[in-house]
Each structure stands twice: as C-alpha cells, then as structure tokens.
Amino acid sequence: MRAELAEMSAFAEVAVHRSFARAAEQLGVSRSRLSETIRGLEEKLGVRLLNRTTRSVAPTEAGERLLARLRPVLDDFQAVLDSVNDFRSTPAGQLRITVPPPVATLLIEPLLARFLARHPKIMLEVSADGTLRDIVRERFDAGIRPGERIDRDMIAVPVDADIRVAVVAAPSYLEAHPGPARPQDLQAHNCIRIRFPSGALAPWTFERAGQKLEVAVEGNLVVNEQSLQHRAALDGVGIAYTLLDFVEGPVREGRLVLLLEQWAPRLPGLYLYYPSRRQVPAPLQAFLGFLREERRIARTARR
C-alpha cells in the first residue's frame, strides 16, 4: 500500500508540473529514480500514463482520467494526516508558501528565525517567485499577494496594511539634475526601471487628491531585481520607484532623498490566501497565528 501511494504521488507530481525535473525537485528524488517509478507504475497498470518527448511531458487520456480521480484522494489523505497533527502538543509537518520576491524580503525574511524557533517541527518551504502561481495545482499550502490578485474562491487573511511607494534619488544625482516638481517631470530624468518576470515593465503610477496618472518614463538601466535598482539609485545612476520600506534606512541616513511625496500612492495591502478546506493544516494554522501576532506587535511599535 505504501509503495502504491508513493507511485501515485509521484505520477501526480509529474502530471501536474508536466516535467520530470521539476517533479523530482519537489519530491526530493533523482530524475532517474522518478522515471523508473513512473515506468514501473505504467507496467503494473498496463497502460501509458504520460507522453514523453525530449522537450515535453503530458498526461495521456488515461493519465488525465487517473489524475482527476487521484487528486481528491491525495488531498483527503493529506487532510487525514493534518488532522492527526491537532493532537500534537506542537504543530508538525510541511508548510509550502509562495510569495513575490519583495514580500519575501520585507515580510517573511525578518520572521523566519522566530517562527522556526517557535515551531521547530514544521518544515517551512518559501518560494520567492514573481509569477502568479496556481497554489492548488502546484501543491502550495498558501500564498501571499496583493488583494486584487487573489481568486475569489480563496480564503484571504490580511497580513499587512497598505504599502507606501517611494520615489528616490541620491544627492549626487540631484546635484546634477534638479528634482522633479510633478510626476510628468520624470520624463526628463534617467529612471531606473524594473522588468517583471512576464516581460512587462513595472508602471510608475501616482495619485494626489483623487487624481491618478501613469507616467511613461525612460532610462538607460532596466533590472529585474529590487536590490540592483536600489544599488544603482544609491550610486547616483538615476531615480528609482520602489517601496518605502526598502529605502527607509538610506533616506533616514541622507543617502537617498524622497521625491514627489505628495504624489506617492498607497498600494493595496497584502493577504495570505489558501484554498477553502474543511481542515486547515496545523502548520498553516500555526503560521496564520504567528502572522497575526506579529502584525499586532508591529502596529503597537509604530504608534
């Protein structure tokens, strides 16, 4: 029974990810061992479950039918294991969450040591990824995203207040280039832009007294990572559009200057979201409680 469950779980991972390499990473086994497992399952069932080419993997019609019946069974099995955790004195088990890289840096990174010290029997996996992942299909327990990017059928819990945007530049840059008085003036400046994983450039949006506008900026540097943008801004390359939390230290120290403060918009707050289930896994319950407590502490500290 245990071997059959392992084989079925392995097949489900490959079928969902449509990749032996990705599934092997998730399962923590070698690609060759995973391939042998799937081949053995197909021989046992007497039917091909996966079509394989040098570039792709996809379920056959039989594989699709098996996956459709198998996923609820595996989810129920996990729910049974999670229900047993309720009787432990401390939560235990795996917790997988997906977050955008800025959220990983601002929200998750400062909490990791304290959470794991409090819950040493939880195995936490954090995937910092700018793409919007399907947490059900890819078997994440939860994700963190802005509220407007979360599907309606998810349970969403607020974990942070509205996020403030900051437009900043180094004093050395402003000595050679007078600062903008209004957002449209940015078109005459060298702006350090961010490119999303989708390939789109991050928009520079502004808001004041109910008036919203987006400015098409230009510049000789485009990056896909916030730390590169901040380093370039500190070195006087140009103006950066970022989150205030990222640059509070350099602003306080005078290494960066806030610009267009009256036009800085507030972005929607962050939510931790997870699928609607009858039984919330114990590790996720522990993480939710920890985040609620940390938010209460943070609000008190800011007063």
N, C-alpha and C positions, 0 to 999 in steps of 0.2 A: 504493500500500500504506500509506504514512504517513497519507494523508488518511482512508482507511478505518479505520485503527486509532484515529485521533483521534475519528472519528464514533462508533465502537463504545464507546470510553471515555466519551464524553460521554453517550451513551444509558445506559450502566451507572450513571453518577453520578446522573442524573435518576431512573432507575427505583429505585435503592436509597434515595435520600433522599425520593423522591416529592414533589419540589419543584424547580422551575427556579431559584428564587432561591438555595436552599441549594447546589444543584449548581454554579451559576455562581460562588458564593463559593469552593467547593472547587477549581474548575478555574482560577480567576483570569481569567474572561472575563465579558463583559457578558451580561445575561439575554437581550437581543435576539439577540446573536450565537449563544448556545446554542440558542435557539428555532429560528433559521434552520438550524443544523446538524442538529437532530433532524428538522425538516421535510424537509430535503434527503435525509437517510437514509431516511425513510419513502417519499419519492417514488422513490428509487433501488430500494428493495426492493419497492415496490408494495403495501405493507401498513401499516396503522396500528399503531404500537407502543405508543402512550401515549394514554389517555383523559384529556382535559383539561377541567376546569370552572373557573369563576372562583375556586373555593376549594380544589380538589384536583387532584392528578396521580396516575394509577395505571396500571401496565402493562396492556395488553390481554392476551388469552390468548396471542397471538403474541409480545407483548413479554415475557411471563413465560417462555415457552419459550426465547426468544433469550437472556434474562438468565441462565437456568440453564446454558445451554451456554457463554455468554460469560465468566462469572466465572472458571471454572478456566483458560480461555485467557489472560485478562488477568493472573491471578495467576502463571501459568507464565512469561509474558512478563516480568513484573517480576522473577521469580526469576532469569531469564537475565541481566537487567541487573545484578542484585545480585551474581551470580557473577563477572561481569567486574570488579566493584569489588575482588575479592580480589587482583587482580593490580596494583592501585594501591599506591603507596608510602604513601598516606594515604587513609582511607575518605572516600567522597564520596556524595552523593545526599540524598534527602529522608528525614527521620525525623519521624513524627507520633505523639505520645503524648497520652493523656487522663488527667487527674488531678483529684481533688477540690480545690476552692479552698484548704482548709487545707494540703494536701500541696504544692500549688504554692508556697505562701508559705514553709513550713517546710523542705521538702526540695529543691525544684527551683530556686527563686529564688536561693539563695546559690551554686548551682553553675553557673548559666548562663554567666557570663563566662569561667570557667576552662575549661568544656567546649568552648565555641565557639572560644576561643583555641587550644586544643589540636587541634581538628578544624575548621579554617576552611572546608573544602569540604563540610561537612554543613549542609544547610538544615533547621534544627530548628523544628518547629511544636508548641507546647504548648497544649492546650485545657483550661483550668481550668473544670470543669463538675461540679456536684454530682449530676447524674443518672448512673445506671449505664449507660454507653454500650456498644453492641454493637460491639466493635472490628473484628470481621470485616466486618460489614455496612457500617459507616461508614468502612472502609479506614484504620483507625489501625494503626500498627505494633505498639504496645504500650500498656498502661495501668498505672496504679499504684492499688491498692486494698487494704483490709484483706483478710487471707487468706480469711475466711469468705464474702466476696462474689465470689469468683472461681470461674468454672465449672471443673469437674473436667477438661475436655478441654483446658485451657490449660496451658502451661508457666509455672510461677511461681517467681520467684527472690526470696528475702528481701532487702530493701534497708534495713530499719530494725528496731531492736529494739522490744519492747513500748512503747507510748506511755502516758505517765502523764497522768491527769486532774487538774485543779486546781479547787478551789472558792475563789473570791477575792472580796474586797470592799475598798473604800478605807477608810482610817482614819476619814475623815469620816462614812461611813455607820455604822461600828461604834460611833462615839461616841454616836450617837442610837439604835442598835439593838444590844443585846448579841448577840455572835456565837452561832451555833448550837452546841450541845454534841453533838448527834446529828443524823443526816440528817432525821429527822421534824420537827425544829425549823424546818426551812426553810419549812414551810407557814405560818409566822407572819412570813415575810420577803418583801420585794419582790425577786423573782428575775427576772433579765433572760434571756429565753428566745430560742432560735434556732428558726426555721422552715426545714425542708428544702425543696428545690425540689418535692418530691412534695406538699407542703402539710402534712405531719405535723410536729409539734413534736418537737425533739430530746429524748429522755428523759434524766432525771437519775438515773443508776444508781450504786449504791455497793456496796462489798464490804469485809468485815472478818472475818478468821478463818474463811473459808469461807462466811460468811453474806452473801447477796446480797439487795438490795432496791432498789426503784424508788420514788421519791417524786414525787407529783403536786404540782408547785409552781405558784404563781401570781405575777403581777406585772403592772405597768402598762406594760411595754415588751417588744415582740416584734420581733426583727430577723431578717434572712436573711443577714447578713454578720458575720463574726467581729470585724472591726475596729470596727464600730458597737457591738457588745457590750462590747468592751474599753474603748472610749472612755467609754461610759456608766458602767461599773464604776469607772474612774478618777475620774470626776466625782461619784461618790457616789450614783448613782441606785439601786443595789441590788447583789445578789450575782450573780456570773457563774459558770457551769460551763463550763470550757474546757480546753484542753490546756496542760500546764505549760510547754512550750517557748514558747508565745505570751507568757507573762506572767513569765518568769524575770527579765527586766530590771526591770520595775516592782516585783516582790517584793523583789529584791535592794536596790533603792533605797528601799524602805519606802513606796512609793506604793500598793501593794496588799498585803493580808495573806492568807496561806494559812489556810483553814478546813477543818475535818474531815479533816485529813491522814491520820489512821489509817483513814479510810473511803474514801480515793481509790482507785478501781480502776485497773488497767492494761488498756488496750485491746489487741486483737490487733495484731501487727506488720504492717508494710506489705510488699507484694510487687509487684515489677514482673512483669507477665504478658503473654504473647504467644501467638499460635496456634502449634500444633505444625506445623513445617515441616521439610522436608529441608534447606533452606538458610536460615539466619538472615541477614537483610540486613546488609551490612557496617556501615552507620550504627548499627543496633541493637546489633551486636556491640561497637562502639566505646563506645556508651552503657553497656552492661552492664559492660564492663571498667572504665570510669570510675567507675561507682557502687560497684563492689566495692572499688576503690582508696580512694575517699572514705570508705567505711564503715570500712575498716581504719584510715585516718588518724583518723577520729572516735573510734573505740574507744580508740586509743592516747592521744588527747588527754584523754579522760575519766578515765583511770586516775590 
